[in-house]
Amino acid sequence: MGNMKNFILVLVTVLSVSSPLSAQRLGLSSDAVDLMTFGTLGIEGSLGIAQHFSADLGGNYDPWTFREGTEDQFQAKRRSFWGGIRYWPWHVFSGFWFKGSGRWIEYNWGGISERSTEEGRAWMGGLSLGYSYMVTDRVNLDIGTGLWLGPKEYTVYECPRCGRILEEGSKTWMVPDLSLSVQVILF
């Protein structure tokens, strides 16, 4: 967790010295695709730091275990934090965008399509692109797609409750990403 604190400290420092606050805009969004995936709770803040750039910080949380204590138990637990920089060819919060970002994730999911369950942690870097459609002056519909890649440490258990280890180790993880968000521009 110390690395995450250092990452956040560096990002906040960069944002605070980038340009005066009077030229910045702040937006908050939540991803509907994540919400539809086992009710993931998430939020992202975006801060316009120049005409063509914004900085993003976000996180999401899944605390869910379903049918707990039964043979059919399954879980989709996750918590993750990310930060990144978006480039907007036209201007911040409108039109096409390209993003580079970093993410930390801790997860425990399984028992859904098969009995095994996996838990672990990963650091990933991601590239994405998308479009932000201005619904009103203060509300955007944002759609994006991307790819995350990075190392993960994991343990695979035979079932969600038994604890017998089938596999453990580390490997490179590649995860596609699709987002559909409603963004509210605060100022």
VOSE-393639 format. One line per field, with one value per residue: x, y, z of N, C-alpha, C in turn; residue in one letter. Coordinates in nm, 2 decimals, padded with zeros to 4 digits. Example, Ala and Ser with C-alpha at 12.3 -4.5 7.8 and 13.67 -1.06 7.14 Angstrom:
# residues 2
n.X = c(01.32  01.28)
n.Y = c(-00.57  -00.22)
n.Z = c(00.78  00.71)
ca.X = c(01.23  01.37)
ca.Y = c(-00.45  -00.11)
ca.Z = c(00.78  00.71)
c.X = c(01.32  01.29)
c.Y = c(-00.33  00.00)
c.Z = c(00.78  00.79)
res = c(A  S)
# end
This chain:
# residues 187
n.X = c(00.08  00.21  00.34  00.11  00.04  00.26  00.24  -00.01  00.06  00.26  00.11  -00.09  00.09  00.19  -00.05  -00.11  00.08  00.06  -00.11  -00.29  -00.58  -00.81  -00.83  -00.91  -01.12  -01.35  -01.46  -01.69  -01.74  -01.91  -01.89  -02.10  -02.08  -01.91  -02.08  -02.29  -02.16  -02.17  -02.24  -02.04  -01.90  -01.80  -01.60  -01.48  -01.26  -01.20  -00.97  -00.93  -00.64  -00.51  -00.58  -00.59  -00.55  -00.63  -00.63  -00.68  -00.82  -00.92  -01.13  -01.26  -01.49  -01.58  -01.75  -01.87  -02.01  -02.19  -02.46  -02.34  -02.17  -02.29  -02.29  -02.30  -02.17  -02.03  -01.80  -01.72  -01.51  -01.34  -01.10  -00.98  -00.75  -00.67  -00.49  -00.44  -00.36  -00.53  -00.55  -00.70  -00.79  -00.96  -01.09  -01.07  -01.29  -01.46  -01.55  -01.32  -01.08  -00.76  -00.59  -00.35  -00.26  -00.22  -00.27  -00.37  -00.47  -00.66  -00.79  -01.05  -01.21  -01.45  -01.60  -01.80  -01.83  -01.70  -01.58  -01.34  -01.15  -00.99  -00.74  -00.56  -00.31  -00.23  -00.03  -00.08  -00.05  -00.21  -00.37  -00.60  -00.89  -01.14  -01.47  -01.63  -01.94  -02.12  -02.40  -02.54  -02.44  -02.32  -02.32  -02.20  -02.18  -01.98  -01.78  -01.56  -01.27  -01.02  -00.69  -00.54  -00.23  00.00  00.21  00.09  00.04  -00.08  -00.31  -00.47  -00.76  -00.91  -01.19  -01.45  -01.47  -01.30  -01.02  -00.80  -00.50  -00.45  -00.29  -00.03  00.15  00.32  00.25  00.22  -00.05  -00.32  -00.59  -00.89  -01.08  -01.38  -01.58  -01.86  -01.98  -02.14  -02.08  -02.05  -01.99  -01.85  -01.74)
n.Y = c(-00.12  00.12  00.20  00.28  00.51  00.67  00.71  00.85  01.08  01.19  01.24  01.42  01.63  01.70  01.78  02.00  02.20  02.24  02.43  02.74  02.72  02.86  02.82  02.57  02.27  02.06  01.72  01.46  01.11  00.79  00.45  00.28  00.02  -00.11  -00.10  -00.27  -00.51  -00.73  -00.53  -00.33  -00.07  00.25  00.54  00.83  01.10  01.38  01.63  01.92  02.02  02.17  02.32  02.09  01.87  01.65  01.52  01.22  01.05  00.76  00.50  00.17  -00.06  -00.38  -00.56  -00.81  -01.13  -01.40  -01.62  -01.72  -01.96  -02.18  -02.46  -02.35  -02.11  -01.80  -01.54  -01.20  -01.02  -00.71  -00.45  -00.15  00.11  00.39  00.61  00.86  01.03  01.22  01.30  01.55  01.62  01.83  02.01  01.99  01.76  01.72  01.56  01.35  01.14  01.04  00.82  00.75  00.54  00.42  00.14  -00.02  -00.33  -00.54  -00.86  -01.11  -01.36  -01.60  -01.93  -01.89  -01.95  -02.19  -02.42  -02.34  -02.07  -01.75  -01.55  -01.24  -00.98  -00.70  -00.48  -00.26  -00.11  00.10  00.17  00.37  00.48  00.70  00.86  01.16  01.27  01.56  01.61  01.81  02.14  02.07  01.79  01.49  01.21  00.94  00.72  00.45  00.25  00.01  -00.13  -00.31  -00.40  -00.59  -00.72  -00.98  -01.13  -01.43  -01.67  -01.98  -02.14  -02.46  -02.45  -02.20  -02.21  -02.42  -02.39  -02.54  -02.53  -02.49  -02.38  -02.13  -01.82  -01.59  -01.39  -01.23  -01.02  -00.95  -00.74  -00.66  -00.35  -00.18  00.10  00.29  00.58  00.83  01.16  01.43  01.77  01.97  02.23)
n.Z = c(00.00  00.04  -00.20  -00.34  -00.20  -00.24  -00.52  -00.54  -00.39  -00.56  -00.80  -00.70  -00.63  -00.89  -01.01  -00.86  -00.92  -01.18  -01.33  -01.27  -01.05  -01.14  -01.41  -01.44  -01.46  -01.31  -01.31  -01.22  -01.24  -01.30  -01.38  -01.58  -01.69  -01.51  -01.29  -01.37  -01.36  -01.14  -00.95  -00.90  -00.72  -00.80  -00.87  -01.05  -01.07  -01.26  -01.36  -01.53  -01.66  -01.86  -02.18  -02.35  -02.19  -01.92  -01.59  -01.43  -01.15  -00.98  -00.84  -00.75  -00.60  -00.49  -00.27  -00.26  -00.18  -00.29  -00.22  00.02  00.22  00.11  -00.12  -00.37  -00.36  -00.47  -00.55  -00.62  -00.56  -00.53  -00.53  -00.65  -00.77  -00.96  -01.18  -01.42  -01.74  -01.97  -02.31  -02.50  -02.82  -02.92  -02.69  -02.33  -02.18  -02.40  -02.70  -02.88  -02.70  -02.57  -02.36  -02.11  -01.84  -01.50  -01.28  -00.97  -00.84  -00.63  -00.59  -00.56  -00.69  -00.80  -00.85  -01.02  -01.31  -01.29  -01.03  -00.91  -00.75  -00.76  -00.62  -00.58  -00.66  -00.86  -01.06  -01.32  -01.64  -01.87  -02.19  -02.35  -02.55  -02.65  -02.66  -02.56  -02.53  -02.53  -02.34  -02.20  -02.09  -01.85  -01.83  -01.95  -02.17  -02.17  -02.35  -02.38  -02.47  -02.40  -02.31  -02.05  -01.91  -01.73  -01.44  -01.23  -00.91  -00.79  -00.65  -00.70  -00.59  -00.51  -00.46  -00.37  -00.08  00.03  00.04  -00.06  -00.24  -00.58  -00.77  -00.78  -00.81  -01.03  -01.31  -01.64  -01.70  -01.91  -01.97  -02.13  -02.16  -02.12  -02.11  -02.00  -01.92  -01.71  -01.68  -01.47  -01.48  -01.24  -01.20)
ca.X = c(00.00  00.30  00.35  -00.01  00.05  00.36  00.18  -00.11  00.13  00.32  00.00  -00.14  00.19  00.19  -00.17  -00.12  00.17  00.04  -00.16  -00.38  -00.71  -00.91  -00.84  -00.94  -01.26  -01.36  -01.57  -01.70  -01.82  -01.92  -01.89  -02.22  -02.04  -01.87  -02.20  -02.36  -02.08  -02.19  -02.27  -01.92  -01.92  -01.68  -01.61  -01.36  -01.26  -01.11  -00.94  -00.87  -00.51  -00.48  -00.69  -00.60  -00.52  -00.70  -00.57  -00.79  -00.80  -01.05  -01.13  -01.38  -01.49  -01.67  -01.74  -01.98  -02.01  -02.32  -02.49  -02.24  -02.19  -02.35  -02.21  -02.30  -02.11  -01.94  -01.77  -01.67  -01.46  -01.23  -01.08  -00.87  -00.72  -00.60  -00.47  -00.39  -00.36  -00.60  -00.52  -00.82  -00.75  -01.03  -01.06  -01.10  -01.43  -01.55  -01.50  -01.23  -00.97  -00.66  -00.55  -00.25  -00.29  -00.16  -00.38  -00.34  -00.60  -00.66  -00.92  -01.09  -01.33  -01.46  -01.72  -01.91  -01.85  -01.64  -01.57  -01.22  -01.16  -00.86  -00.72  -00.43  -00.29  -00.16  00.00  -00.10  -00.05  -00.32  -00.39  -00.74  -00.94  -01.29  -01.54  -01.72  -02.05  -02.18  -02.54  -02.57  -02.31  -02.26  -02.34  -02.14  -02.19  -01.84  -01.76  -01.42  -01.22  -00.87  -00.63  -00.45  -00.12  00.10  00.23  00.00  00.07  -00.21  -00.33  -00.60  -00.80  -01.00  -01.33  -01.45  -01.47  -01.22  -00.89  -00.69  -00.44  -00.43  -00.18  00.01  00.27  00.30  00.25  00.17  -00.20  -00.38  -00.73  -00.95  -01.16  -01.49  -01.65  -01.97  -01.99  -02.21  -01.98  -02.10  -01.89  -01.89  -01.71)
ca.Y = c(00.00  00.23  00.24  00.36  00.64  00.75  00.74  00.95  01.20  01.25  01.29  01.54  01.74  01.74  01.86  02.13  02.30  02.24  02.56  02.80  02.66  02.93  02.77  02.42  02.23  01.93  01.64  01.33  01.01  00.66  00.37  00.19  -00.12  -00.17  -00.12  -00.39  -00.63  -00.76  -00.41  -00.26  00.07  00.32  00.69  00.88  01.25  01.43  01.77  01.98  02.09  02.26  02.31  01.96  01.77  01.63  01.42  01.14  00.96  00.69  00.37  00.10  -00.16  -00.49  -00.64  -00.91  -01.28  -01.45  -01.76  -01.75  -02.08  -02.29  -02.53  -02.27  -01.98  -01.74  -01.41  -01.11  -00.91  -00.64  -00.31  -00.10  00.25  00.42  00.75  00.88  01.16  01.22  01.41  01.58  01.70  01.96  02.07  01.91  01.72  01.73  01.50  01.23  01.15  00.93  00.81  00.66  00.53  00.31  00.08  -00.12  -00.40  -00.66  -00.92  -01.25  -01.40  -01.74  -02.01  -01.84  -02.05  -02.32  -02.42  -02.28  -01.93  -01.69  -01.42  -01.19  -00.84  -00.66  -00.34  -00.26  00.01  00.09  00.27  00.37  00.59  00.71  00.99  01.22  01.34  01.67  01.61  01.95  02.21  02.01  01.64  01.42  01.06  00.91  00.58  00.43  00.11  00.01  -00.25  -00.31  -00.50  -00.58  -00.84  -01.01  -01.24  -01.49  -01.81  -02.04  -02.24  -02.56  -02.40  -02.08  -02.23  -02.53  -02.35  -02.62  -02.45  -02.56  -02.31  -02.00  -01.77  -01.46  -01.39  -01.11  -01.02  -00.86  -00.73  -00.55  -00.26  -00.11  00.19  00.38  00.66  00.96  01.25  01.56  01.87  02.05  02.37)
ca.Z = c(00.00  00.04  -00.34  -00.38  -00.13  -00.32  -00.65  -00.52  -00.36  -00.68  -00.88  -00.64  -00.65  -01.03  -01.04  -00.78  -00.97  -01.33  -01.37  -01.17  -01.04  -01.20  -01.55  -01.44  -01.45  -01.24  -01.34  -01.15  -01.32  -01.25  -01.50  -01.58  -01.72  -01.38  -01.20  -01.41  -01.34  -01.00  -00.87  -00.87  -00.68  -00.85  -00.90  -01.10  -01.07  -01.37  -01.34  -01.65  -01.62  -01.97  -02.28  -02.41  -02.10  -01.79  -01.50  -01.37  -01.03  -00.95  -00.77  -00.74  -00.49  -00.50  -00.15  -00.27  -00.18  -00.32  -00.17  00.12  00.31  00.04  -00.23  -00.49  -00.32  -00.56  -00.51  -00.72  -00.48  -00.60  -00.50  -00.73  -00.77  -01.08  -01.21  -01.56  -01.81  -02.10  -02.41  -02.58  -02.94  -02.93  -02.56  -02.22  -02.15  -02.51  -02.82  -02.87  -02.60  -02.56  -02.22  -02.05  -01.69  -01.41  -01.19  -00.88  -00.82  -00.55  -00.62  -00.52  -00.76  -00.85  -00.82  -01.11  -01.42  -01.24  -00.88  -00.86  -00.72  -00.77  -00.56  -00.61  -00.67  -00.99  -01.11  -01.46  -01.72  -01.97  -02.29  -02.40  -02.63  -02.64  -02.70  -02.46  -02.59  -02.44  -02.34  -02.16  -02.05  -01.73  -01.83  -02.06  -02.18  -02.21  -02.39  -02.41  -02.47  -02.38  -02.27  -01.94  -01.91  -01.61  -01.37  -01.12  -00.82  -00.77  -00.60  -00.74  -00.49  -00.57  -00.45  -00.29  00.06  00.08  00.07  -00.12  -00.35  -00.71  -00.84  -00.74  -00.88  -01.09  -01.46  -01.70  -01.71  -02.00  -01.95  -02.21  -02.08  -02.19  -02.02  -02.04  -01.79  -01.71  -01.62  -01.43  -01.46  -01.13  -01.23)
c.X = c(00.09  00.33  00.23  00.00  00.15  00.31  00.08  -00.04  00.20  00.22  -00.06  -00.04  00.19  00.07  -00.17  -00.02  00.16  00.00  -00.25  -00.52  -00.82  -00.93  -00.88  -01.09  -01.25  -01.48  -01.57  -01.78  -01.82  -01.95  -02.01  -02.19  -01.99  -01.99  -02.28  -02.29  -02.07  -02.20  -02.14  -01.95  -01.79  -01.71  -01.47  -01.37  -01.16  -01.10  -00.87  -00.75  -00.46  -00.59  -00.70  -00.57  -00.60  -00.63  -00.69  -00.74  -00.93  -01.02  -01.26  -01.37  -01.61  -01.66  -01.83  -01.94  -02.16  -02.34  -02.39  -02.27  -02.26  -02.26  -02.20  -02.25  -02.02  -01.92  -01.71  -01.61  -01.34  -01.22  -00.96  -00.87  -00.64  -00.58  -00.41  -00.40  -00.43  -00.56  -00.65  -00.78  -00.83  -01.02  -01.12  -01.25  -01.52  -01.48  -01.41  -01.13  -00.88  -00.61  -00.44  -00.26  -00.22  -00.27  -00.32  -00.47  -00.57  -00.79  -00.93  -01.22  -01.33  -01.59  -01.83  -01.93  -01.78  -01.61  -01.45  -01.24  -01.01  -00.85  -00.58  -00.43  -00.21  -00.14  -00.01  -00.09  -00.15  -00.32  -00.53  -00.77  -01.09  -01.34  -01.63  -01.82  -02.12  -02.33  -02.60  -02.43  -02.24  -02.27  -02.28  -02.17  -02.05  -01.83  -01.62  -01.39  -01.07  -00.82  -00.53  -00.35  -00.03  00.11  00.13  00.06  -00.07  -00.20  -00.47  -00.63  -00.91  -01.15  -01.33  -01.44  -01.36  -01.08  -00.77  -00.64  -00.41  -00.31  -00.15  00.13  00.25  00.32  00.20  00.02  -00.24  -00.53  -00.79  -01.05  -01.26  -01.56  -01.76  -02.01  -02.08  -02.12  -02.06  -01.99  -01.93  -01.86  -01.60)
c.Y = c(00.13  00.28  00.32  00.50  00.73  00.79  00.86  01.08  01.27  01.31  01.42  01.66  01.79  01.83  02.00  02.24  02.31  02.38  02.61  02.73  02.73  02.88  02.63  02.39  02.09  01.85  01.51  01.24  00.88  00.57  00.27  00.05  -00.18  -00.19  -00.24  -00.52  -00.65  -00.64  -00.34  -00.12  00.14  00.47  00.73  01.03  01.29  01.58  01.82  02.06  02.18  02.24  02.17  01.85  01.77  01.52  01.35  01.06  00.89  00.56  00.30  -00.01  -00.26  -00.57  -00.77  -01.05  -01.32  -01.59  -01.81  -01.87  -02.19  -02.35  -02.44  -02.13  -01.93  -01.60  -01.33  -00.99  -00.84  -00.50  -00.26  00.05  00.28  00.57  00.76  01.02  01.14  01.33  01.43  01.67  01.83  02.04  01.97  01.89  01.72  01.66  01.38  01.25  01.03  00.93  00.71  00.66  00.41  00.27  -00.02  -00.19  -00.52  -00.73  -01.06  -01.28  -01.54  -01.81  -01.97  -01.94  -02.18  -02.31  -02.35  -02.13  -01.88  -01.56  -01.37  -01.04  -00.82  -00.51  -00.35  -00.12  -00.01  00.21  00.26  00.49  00.59  00.84  01.03  01.31  01.44  01.66  01.75  02.01  02.14  01.85  01.59  01.27  01.02  00.76  00.56  00.28  00.12  -00.13  -00.23  -00.42  -00.48  -00.71  -00.86  -01.13  -01.30  -01.63  -01.86  -02.15  -02.34  -02.51  -02.28  -02.10  -02.33  -02.49  -02.43  -02.55  -02.54  -02.51  -02.18  -01.96  -01.63  -01.47  -01.25  -01.13  -00.92  -00.86  -00.62  -00.47  -00.19  -00.02  00.27  00.46  00.79  01.05  01.38  01.66  01.96  02.20  02.37)
c.Z = c(00.00  -00.10  -00.38  -00.32  -00.20  -00.45  -00.64  -00.48  -00.48  -00.78  -00.83  -00.65  -00.79  -01.06  -00.97  -00.84  -01.12  -01.38  -01.27  -01.17  -01.12  -01.35  -01.55  -01.42  -01.38  -01.27  -01.26  -01.24  -01.25  -01.38  -01.49  -01.61  -01.59  -01.29  -01.24  -01.39  -01.19  -00.90  -00.82  -00.84  -00.73  -00.87  -00.96  -01.11  -01.18  -01.35  -01.47  -01.61  -01.74  -02.07  -02.34  -02.32  -01.97  -01.72  -01.43  -01.25  -01.00  -00.87  -00.77  -00.64  -00.51  -00.37  -00.15  -00.27  -00.19  -00.27  -00.07  00.20  00.24  -00.06  -00.35  -00.46  -00.44  -00.51  -00.63  -00.64  -00.55  -00.54  -00.59  -00.73  -00.90  -01.10  -01.35  -01.62  -01.94  -02.19  -02.49  -02.70  -02.95  -02.80  -02.46  -02.21  -02.27  -02.63  -02.79  -02.76  -02.61  -02.42  -02.19  -01.90  -01.63  -01.32  -01.10  -00.85  -00.72  -00.56  -00.56  -00.59  -00.80  -00.81  -00.91  -01.22  -01.39  -01.09  -00.83  -00.84  -00.72  -00.69  -00.59  -00.62  -00.80  -01.00  -01.26  -01.52  -01.83  -02.07  -02.33  -02.48  -02.62  -02.69  -02.59  -02.53  -02.49  -02.45  -02.30  -02.13  -01.93  -01.72  -01.96  -02.06  -02.24  -02.24  -02.43  -02.41  -02.46  -02.35  -02.16  -01.95  -01.79  -01.54  -01.25  -01.04  -00.78  -00.71  -00.64  -00.64  -00.56  -00.57  -00.36  -00.14  00.11  00.11  00.01  -00.24  -00.47  -00.78  -00.78  -00.81  -00.93  -01.24  -01.51  -01.73  -01.81  -01.99  -02.04  -02.12  -02.17  -02.08  -02.08  -01.92  -01.82  -01.62  -01.59  -01.41  -01.35  -01.14  -01.33)
res = c(M  G  N  M  K  N  F  I  L  V  L  V  T  V  L  S  V  S  S  P  L  S  A  Q  R  L  G  L  S  S  D  A  V  D  L  M  T  F  G  T  L  G  I  E  G  S  L  G  I  A  Q  H  F  S  A  D  L  G  G  N  Y  D  P  W  T  F  R  E  G  T  E  D  Q  F  Q  A  K  R  R  S  F  W  G  G  I  R  Y  W  P  W  H  V  F  S  G  F  W  F  K  G  S  G  R  W  I  E  Y  N  W  G  G  I  S  E  R  S  T  E  E  G  R  A  W  M  G  G  L  S  L  G  Y  S  Y  M  V  T  D  R  V  N  L  D  I  G  T  G  L  W  L  G  P  K  E  Y  T  V  Y  E  C  P  R  C  G  R  I  L  E  E  G  S  K  T  W  M  V  P  D  L  S  L  S  V  Q  V  I  L  F)
# end
